Amino acid sequence: MNTAIAPLVLHLPYQPPWDWRQFHEHFALRRLAGVETLGEAHYRRSLRLDGLPGWMDIRPLAGEPALRLELHLDGAADSAPLAERVRKMFDLDSDPRAVAAHLGADPLLRPLVEAWPGLRLPCAFDPFEQAVRAIVGQQVTVKAAVTITGRLVQRLGQPLGNAVADGPQHLFPTPRALAEADLAGIGMPGKRVASLQRFAAAVAEGALELHVDDGAEALVKRLCELPGIGPWTAEYVALRAFGEADAFPAADLGLLKSPVWGEAGIAARDLQRRAEAWRPWRAYAAVYLWQAYSQGSRIGG
């Protein structure tokens, strides 16, 4: 007898403008082999929901301002938290007009807002996974960080029981698995390995709570109390793991070297002061500065 559970399908609406290409470019650069797959018009990743393993398929709907979410899970679970996480992941609930009006009032950002209307804030599906990526990515390129994190998946990721040939094959490693693993030869300096495993152990033991229920600043403070995690990593986690609209990693190289500042760039301290005018949307300002950096654009500078 066939006991396979039929996939759950949900439609997740959003307020235009919203551009699939922005997210496709984001995932294309950061796609984690084994955990994520990417096509021209779909994104798939493995996940755990209520402790159950599975995977999801996300794609834009033609002619409708909505995403189609299809969930394949080894069991039944409440879909409401999943829908909320996917909405956050693809930033479906922001008001692009309000963001554009605020940031566009700054002469520096106005040309960027006009060139790329409605940019959203891509967010991670899983906060722990994003924090691991941020720690691994300290002082290395995005490509190098993706490669090293992929090795963690191959060594420690649980195989996905209901995987399909063209989909994700592994679950991201658990905090306990990362904390207790032998990571010799993984491709990171010993101090960074130690920082990563201290972080994973703190999460596994419940000593560190990854949430922003008490605000992003409180999360940043908790993270910075761990050895090897500084303000850039903590602010980046707040921005990418939780989609905090006002998080701002002022020491990020892409922000400091964005073409809007000219060839000399800008100092982190000066950028921090400059960004005060962008509150409460500093994370969206960062998205625009990163966009200009990635495109090598001289718009605005």
N, C-alpha and C positions, 0 to 999 in steps of 0.2 A: 504494500500500500504506500502511495506517495504522501509523505507527511511534510513536504516542503511548505514553508509559510510564504504566502503571496506577498510581494513587496508592497510597502506602503507608499502612496503617491500623494504629495501635497503641492499646492501652488502658493507661492509666497510673493505677494504683490509689493511694489515699491513705487515711490514718487519719482518720475523722471525729472531731470536727465540721470541716467545710469548707464554705464558703458561696459559691456562684457569684455571689450578689448583691454581695458585697464586691468581687470582681474586676470585675464589670460596671460598678459605680460608679467604680472606679479607672480603667478604660479609657474610660468615657464622658467623664470629665473631661479625659483626656490623649490621646485618640485622634488620631493623626497622619494627616491626610488624605493619600491617595496610598499610604501605607505600611500603614495599618491600617483595617479595617472592623469594625463591631460590630453584632450583632443581639441580640435578647432572649435567645437561648440559644446564641450562637456568637461566636467571635472569630477574625478572620483577619488575617494579616500576611505581608508579603513577607520574604524571607530569602535569604542565601547559605549553602550547605552544601558544603564541599569545593570552593569556588569556583564552584559551580553556582547559578544563580538559580532561585527558585521561590517558593512560598507555602504556608502551612499553615492549616488550619482546626481550631480547638479548641472542643469543646463538652462539657458535663457529660452523663454517661450517666444516664438515668432508672432508678431502682431499683438502682443499683450505685455504690459509692464509688470512682469512677474517672472520668478524663477520656478522651475519644476524640480522638486526634490523627490527622489526615489530611494527608499531605504530598504536594504536587504539585511535582515537581522536573524540570528539564530534563536528566535523566541519572540515573545510579545513584550512590549515596553511602552511606556507613556511617551507619545510623540511630541507633546507640548514643549518639554525642555529642549528637544532636538531642534524643533522649528525656531525656537528663540535663539539657540546658538548659531544656527545657519544664518538667520537674519542679521545677527551681530557680525558674523564672519564676512558677509557680503555687504554690510553696512546698508541694509535696506530701510532703516527707520530714520535716517538723518534727513534734514530738510536742506537740500542743496541750494535753494534760493537764499535761505538765511545765511548759510556759510559764505556764499558768493557775495552777498551784500556787505557782510562784515569785512571779509578779507579784501574785497575789491576796493574798499575805501582807502587802502594803503597803496600809494603810487607804485611801490616796489612790486607788490603782488598782483595789482590790477591786470597787467598784461598776461600773467600766467593764468589767472582766472578766466580771462577772455579767450586765451588760446586753448585751454582744456576745461570747458565748462562742466561742472558737476562731478569733479573727481571725488571719489569716496575713500574711505579709510579701511583698506583690507585688514582683516583681523584673523588670528589663528582660531582653529576649531577647538584646540585643546591647550589651555594655559601652560600646563607642565611641559608639553612638547615645545611650545614656543620659548619658554624659559631655557630649556636645554639648548635650543638652537642659538639663543642669544649668548649664552655662556660659551658655547663652542665657537661662536662667531667673533669673539673678542680679538681684535687686532689681526683678523684675516679677512680675505675677500668673501663675498657671498658664495661664490662657487666653491671655495675651499671648505667653508663651513657646511655646505650641503653635502659635499663628498664625505667629510668626517662623520656627520650625523648619519649618513647612509650606512657607514660601517657599523655604527651602533645598532642600527635596525637589523643588519644582516647577522650580527653576533647575538643580539639579545631579544629581537622582536619575535613574538609568538606567531607561528604560521596561522593564516586566516582560513578557518575550516570551510567557509562557503565562498571562497574566492573563485573568480572567473578568469579565463585566460588573459583577457585584456584589461583586468582590473588590479587593484592593490592585492598584494600577496601576504603581507605581514601587518601585525599591529605594532604600534610604537612601543618601545620598552617601558615597563612599569618603573615607578620610582625605586621600588625595592630591587628590581633586577639591575638597574644602573648603579645603585649604591653598593651592591655586593659584587659586581663584576670585576674581573681582571681586565683592565683596559690597556695593558701593555701593547705598544705598537699601534695604537689607534690613530696616531698622527697629531697628538697635541702635546705641548710641554707638560712636564710633571705637575707643575703648580696649577695649571688649568684643569688637569684631570682631577686633582685633589679638590679644587673648588667645585667642579661639577658633581663629584661624588658626595661632598658634604651637603650640597644643595639637595641632591636626590634623597639622601638619608634624612634630612630635616623634613622633607615632604612626606616620605614614607612613614616616619615616626609620628607625624602630626605636630612636630615642633614649629613648622613653618606652614602657614595657611595661605594658599594662593587665591585671593579674592580681593575685590575692591568695595566690599560692602561698607567699609569704614573710610572709603576714599582712596584715590590713587596715591596721595602723598603718604598715607599710612603704609600702603604696600611697598612703595619705594623705600621707606625707612626700614621695614622688615627685611627686605632683600639686601640692603646695604649693610646690615648688621652681620651678614655672612662674609667670611674671608674670601677675597677674590671677586666680589661683586661690587662694582662701583656705580656711580650715578648714571653713566651711559647705559649700562646693562639694565639697571632697574627701571629707568624711564622708558627704555625700548620695550621692556616686558609689559609695562603699563599700557603703552601705546598699541603694540601688536597683539598681545595676549588678551587684552580686555577692551580694546577699542576706546580707550579713554580720550575724549575729545580734546582735552587740554594738556595731555602728556606731551613732553617736548625734550628729546635727548639732545641737548644743545651741543654736546661734544662730538656728535656724529659727523664723520668725515664728509659724507655726501651733502649734509646741510652746510658745513663750513666751506665747501668747495663748489657749491651751486653757482652756475654761471651768472646769476643775478648780482653777485658781489664783485664781478670782474676777476681778472687773473690772480689777483693777490688773495682772494678769499676773504674771510672774516674770522676774527678770534672768537672762541667759544663764549668768553665773558661778554663781548660786544653783542653777539647773537642773542644771548640770554636777555640782555637789556632790550634789544630791538624787538624781541618776541613778546614783550609785555603788552604791546599794542594789539596783539592778535588774540589775546584771551577773549572768550573761553574756547577758541577754536584753534589753539596752537598746533594740535596734531594734524589738522587739515592744512595749515600753513606748511608743516613739514612735508606733507604729501606733495604739495605743489613744488616745493624746493627740490625734493627728490626727483620729481618728474622732469624738471628742468635739467637736473644733473644727469639723469639717465639718458636724456635725449641730446645732451650736449648743447642745449639751446642757449642762445644769447638773448632771448626774450627778456626784456626788463633790465638787462645789465650789459 
